[in-house]
Amino acid sequence: MKINVEVVPKGTLYDRSELLEVGVVGKPQYLYSSQEMRQKKYLKSCKV
């Protein structure tokens, strides 16, 4: 199994103030596929 780890800016994975600000309800997503990383899905990491 091959695992890639990419470091993103602090607060990207779980920013509590942003969740409240935009009213998104859900759990943060911490694991992403390579396609999701290319699409920068980690910038909005909540699963609704």
N, CA, C and O atoms as a GROMACS GRO file, in nm:
protein
  192
    1MET      N    1   0.084  -0.116   0.000
    1MET     CA    2   0.000   0.000   0.000
    1MET      C    3   0.090   0.124   0.000
    1MET      O    4   0.184   0.133   0.078
    2LYS      N    5   0.060   0.216  -0.086
    2LYS     CA    6   0.136   0.341  -0.095
    2LYS      C    7   0.055   0.452  -0.029
    2LYS      O    8  -0.064   0.468  -0.057
    3ILE      N    9   0.119   0.529   0.057
    3ILE     CA   10   0.052   0.640   0.126
    3ILE      C   11   0.128   0.768   0.097
    3ILE      O   12   0.250   0.773   0.112
    4ASN      N   13   0.057   0.870   0.055
    4ASN     CA   14   0.115   1.002   0.036
    4ASN      C   15   0.061   1.095   0.144
    4ASN      O   16  -0.058   1.094   0.173
    5VAL      N   17   0.149   1.174   0.202
    5VAL     CA   18   0.109   1.271   0.303
    5VAL      C   19   0.142   1.409   0.248
    5VAL      O   20   0.256   1.436   0.209
    6GLU      N   21   0.042   1.496   0.244
    6GLU     CA   22   0.063   1.633   0.200
    6GLU      C   23   0.026   1.726   0.314
    6GLU      O   24  -0.080   1.713   0.374
    7VAL      N   25   0.113   1.821   0.341
    7VAL     CA   26   0.090   1.917   0.448
    7VAL      C   27   0.020   2.038   0.387
    7VAL      O   28   0.065   2.093   0.286
    8VAL      N   29  -0.090   2.079   0.450
    8VAL     CA   30  -0.164   2.196   0.405
    8VAL      C   31  -0.157   2.302   0.514
    8VAL      O   32  -0.120   2.270   0.627
    9PRO      N   33  -0.192   2.426   0.485
    9PRO     CA   34  -0.182   2.533   0.584
    9PRO      C   35  -0.260   2.503   0.711
    9PRO      O   36  -0.364   2.438   0.708
   10LYS      N   37  -0.208   2.552   0.823
   10LYS     CA   38  -0.273   2.534   0.953
   10LYS      C   39  -0.417   2.585   0.946
   10LYS      O   40  -0.443   2.693   0.893
   11GLY      N   41  -0.509   2.508   1.001
   11GLY     CA   42  -0.649   2.548   1.003
   11GLY      C   43  -0.728   2.502   0.882
   11GLY      O   44  -0.850   2.517   0.880
   12THR      N   45  -0.662   2.448   0.783
   12THR     CA   46  -0.731   2.406   0.661
   12THR      C   47  -0.825   2.289   0.687
   12THR      O   48  -0.937   2.288   0.637
   13LEU      N   49  -0.780   2.191   0.765
   13LEU     CA   50  -0.860   2.071   0.784
   13LEU      C   51  -0.981   2.092   0.874
   13LEU      O   52  -1.085   2.030   0.854
   14TYR      N   53  -0.968   2.180   0.972
   14TYR     CA   54  -1.079   2.197   1.065
   14TYR      C   55  -1.073   2.336   1.124
   14TYR      O   56  -1.000   2.359   1.220
   15ASP      N   57  -1.146   2.427   1.068
   15ASP     CA   58  -1.150   2.566   1.114
   15ASP      C   59  -1.287   2.591   1.175
   15ASP      O   60  -1.384   2.615   1.103
   16ARG      N   61  -1.295   2.584   1.307
   16ARG     CA   62  -1.425   2.597   1.374
   16ARG      C   63  -1.494   2.729   1.344
   16ARG      O   64  -1.616   2.732   1.327
   17SER      N   65  -1.419   2.838   1.335
   17SER     CA   66  -1.482   2.967   1.309
   17SER      C   67  -1.544   2.970   1.169
   17SER      O   68  -1.650   3.029   1.150
   18GLU      N   69  -1.478   2.907   1.071
   18GLU     CA   70  -1.533   2.904   0.936
   18GLU      C   71  -1.661   2.821   0.931
   18GLU      O   72  -1.756   2.857   0.862
   19LEU      N   73  -1.663   2.709   1.004
   19LEU     CA   74  -1.783   2.625   1.004
   19LEU      C   75  -1.903   2.704   1.055
   19LEU      O   76  -2.013   2.693   1.001
   20LEU      N   77  -1.881   2.783   1.160
   20LEU     CA   78  -1.991   2.862   1.216
   20LEU      C   79  -2.026   2.979   1.123
   20LEU      O   80  -2.143   3.014   1.107
   21GLU      N   81  -1.925   3.037   1.063
   21GLU     CA   82  -1.945   3.154   0.978
   21GLU      C   83  -2.032   3.122   0.856
   21GLU      O   84  -2.120   3.201   0.821
   22VAL      N   85  -2.008   3.009   0.792
   22VAL     CA   86  -2.084   2.976   0.672
   22VAL      C   87  -2.204   2.886   0.702
   22VAL      O   88  -2.284   2.857   0.613
   23GLY      N   89  -2.217   2.843   0.828
   23GLY     CA   90  -2.332   2.763   0.866
   23GLY      C   91  -2.330   2.620   0.817
   23GLY      O   92  -2.435   2.558   0.807
   24VAL      N   93  -2.212   2.566   0.785
   24VAL     CA   94  -2.202   2.427   0.739
   24VAL      C   95  -2.207   2.334   0.860
   24VAL      O   96  -2.136   2.354   0.958
   25VAL      N   97  -2.291   2.234   0.851
   25VAL     CA   98  -2.301   2.136   0.958
   25VAL      C   99  -2.249   2.004   0.905
   25VAL      O  100  -2.287   1.961   0.796
   26GLY      N  101  -2.165   1.940   0.980
   26GLY     CA  102  -2.111   1.811   0.938
   26GLY      C  103  -1.981   1.780   1.007
   26GLY      O  104  -1.934   1.855   1.092
   27LYS      N  105  -1.924   1.668   0.969
   27LYS     CA  106  -1.798   1.625   1.028
   27LYS      C  107  -1.683   1.663   0.936
   27LYS      O  108  -1.698   1.656   0.814
   28PRO      N  109  -1.569   1.702   0.992
   28PRO     CA  110  -1.454   1.732   0.908
   28PRO      C  111  -1.402   1.606   0.841
   28PRO      O  112  -1.410   1.497   0.898
   29GLN      N  113  -1.349   1.620   0.722
   29GLN     CA  114  -1.292   1.506   0.648
   29GLN      C  115  -1.141   1.519   0.656
   29GLN      O  116  -1.085   1.624   0.622
   30TYR      N  117  -1.074   1.413   0.699
   30TYR     CA  118  -0.930   1.418   0.715
   30TYR      C  119  -0.854   1.336   0.612
   30TYR      O  120  -0.734   1.358   0.594
   31LEU      N  121  -0.918   1.243   0.546
   31LEU     CA  122  -0.853   1.159   0.446
   31LEU      C  123  -0.909   1.190   0.308
   31LEU      O  124  -1.031   1.199   0.291
   32TYR      N  125  -0.820   1.206   0.210
   32TYR     CA  126  -0.861   1.244   0.076
   32TYR      C  127  -0.795   1.154  -0.027
   32TYR      O  128  -0.683   1.107  -0.008
   33SER      N  129  -0.864   1.130  -0.136
   33SER     CA  130  -0.805   1.056  -0.248
   33SER      C  131  -0.711   1.150  -0.322
   33SER      O  132  -0.712   1.271  -0.300
   34SER      N  133  -0.629   1.094  -0.411
   34SER     CA  134  -0.537   1.179  -0.488
   34SER      C  135  -0.614   1.276  -0.578
   34SER      O  136  -0.570   1.388  -0.600
   35GLN      N  137  -0.729   1.233  -0.628
   35GLN     CA  138  -0.811   1.322  -0.710
   35GLN      C  139  -0.865   1.438  -0.626
   35GLN      O  140  -0.864   1.553  -0.671
   36GLU      N  141  -0.910   1.410  -0.505
   36GLU     CA  142  -0.960   1.516  -0.417
   36GLU      C  143  -0.849   1.613  -0.381
   36GLU      O  144  -0.873   1.733  -0.368
   37MET      N  145  -0.726   1.563  -0.363
   37MET     CA  146  -0.613   1.652  -0.334
   37MET      C  147  -0.585   1.743  -0.453
   37MET      O  148  -0.559   1.862  -0.434
   38ARG      N  149  -0.590   1.689  -0.576
   38ARG     CA  150  -0.569   1.772  -0.695
   38ARG      C  151  -0.677   1.880  -0.705
   38ARG      O  152  -0.650   1.991  -0.751
   39GLN      N  153  -0.799   1.847  -0.663
   39GLN     CA  154  -0.910   1.942  -0.669
   39GLN      C  155  -0.913   2.034  -0.547
   39GLN      O  156  -1.000   2.120  -0.537
   40LYS      N  157  -0.818   2.017  -0.455
   40LYS     CA  158  -0.806   2.097  -0.333
   40LYS      C  159  -0.933   2.091  -0.248
   40LYS      O  160  -0.977   2.192  -0.194
   41LYS      N  161  -0.991   1.972  -0.238
   41LYS     CA  162  -1.111   1.953  -0.158
   41LYS      C  163  -1.086   1.983  -0.011
   41LYS      O  164  -1.180   2.012   0.063
   42TYR      N  165  -0.959   1.976   0.033
   42TYR     CA  166  -0.927   2.001   0.172
   42TYR      C  167  -0.956   2.145   0.214
   42TYR      O  168  -0.962   2.173   0.334
   43LEU      N  169  -0.973   2.236   0.119
   43LEU     CA  170  -1.004   2.374   0.154
   43LEU      C  171  -1.144   2.386   0.214
   43LEU      O  172  -1.168   2.474   0.296
   44LYS      N  173  -1.234   2.300   0.175
   44LYS     CA  174  -1.368   2.292   0.234
   44LYS      C  175  -1.386   2.148   0.276
   44LYS      O  176  -1.436   2.065   0.200
   45SER      N  177  -1.346   2.117   0.400
   45SER     CA  178  -1.329   1.977   0.438
   45SER      C  179  -1.448   1.915   0.510
   45SER      O  180  -1.434   1.807   0.566
   46CYS      N  181  -1.564   1.978   0.510
   46CYS     CA  182  -1.679   1.920   0.581
   46CYS      C  183  -1.758   1.827   0.492
   46CYS      O  184  -1.784   1.855   0.376
   47LYS      N  185  -1.795   1.716   0.550
   47LYS     CA  186  -1.890   1.626   0.484
   47LYS      C  187  -2.027   1.664   0.536
   47LYS      O  188  -2.051   1.659   0.657
   48VAL      N  189  -2.116   1.700   0.449
   48VAL     CA  190  -2.250   1.742   0.492
   48VAL      C  191  -2.346   1.626   0.477
   48VAL      O  192  -2.464   1.640   0.507
   0.00000   0.00000   0.00000
